[in-house]
Amino acid sequence: MAIRVIINTPRALPAGRKNVMFKLRISCNKIFCYFYVVLILLGVITITVVFLFLYKNFYKTITYSQEILVLRREVVAEDININKFDEIIEKIEKKIEARRSNVLLKF
């Protein structure tokens, strides 16, 4: 089955011009062939987008969480003495303030 499209120009044409007829033959086989190719391309694009989404949002997250669990086992767990830590930070802050005050006194 072939589809024919015939386009005729109007009959009242200026002198020297001829009627133009365009014959466009499109078979159903060609239409289905192109439609089939377009569907395959859309399917491939859709599957690619889905896999990229799953990779970015699920696989990477699971991999990172497994890596964190492995690193927790490898890192030595030490108890931090918070009181000593606070004392050291206070001493550092006092030294910084003393240096600032000495610099200000010189000017």
N, C-alpha and C positions, 0 to 999 in steps of 0.2 A: 504494500500500500504506500503510495507516494502522496505527499501533500504538495499541491501546486498553489503558488501565490502569483497572481498576475496583476501587475499594476499598470494601468493605462493612464496616459496623460489626457487632459481634456481635449475635446475635438476641435475647439476653436483655438488654433495655434497661429502665431504670426507666420508670415510667408518665409519659406526656406527651412522650416523646422519640420521634423517628421515625428510621428507617433512613436513613443518609446514603450516597449514592453519588456518587463523584467520577469523572467521565469526562474523561480527558485524551487528547486526540487530537493526536498528533504524526505528521506525514507524513515520509516519507523525504526529500522535497524540502527541507523545513525543516531537517532534520538535516544534510543535505549543504550547504545554504546557510550555516548557522552554522559548520560545520566548515571550509568554504572561507574564510570571513571570518577565522576564528581562524588558519588556516594562513598567510594573507596577512599578518596582523598579526605573527605570529611571524617570518616571513621578513623583513619590513621591520625589525623590531627587531634581528634577527641581523645583517643587512647593516649597519645603523647602528653596532652595537657593533664589528663588524670594521673598518669605516672609521675609527672613532675610535681604535681600537687602533693601526692602521697609521699614522695621522696623528701620534699622540703618540710612538710608539716608532721609527718609521722616517723619515718625511718631515721632522720637525723636526730630527732628528739629522743628516740629510744636508744640510739647509739651513744648520745651524750650522757644519758642517765646511766647506761652500763659503764661508760668510762669513769664517771664519778664514783660509782660503787667500787670499781677496781682500784682507783686512786685512794679511796678511803682505807682500803685494806693495806695498801703499801705504805702510806704515810704513818709515821710513828705518832701514836696518840700521846700527847704530853699534857699534863695539867698545867694550866697557866695560873700563876699566883697573881691574882688581880691586885692585891694590896701592894706588892712590890712594883707592879707595873704602874700603878697610880703614883707611887713615890718617885719613881724614875721620871715620869712625865712632869711632875711638879718641879723636880730639880732642874730639868732641862728648861722649863718655862722661866724659872728664877734666873738662870744663867743668861737667857736671852734678854730678859728685862734689865738685868745688870749691865749688859753690853749696850743696850739702847740708852740707858741713862748715862753711861760713861761717854757715849758718842754725843749726846745732847749737851753734856757739861763742857766738852771741849770746844763747842761752837759758841 
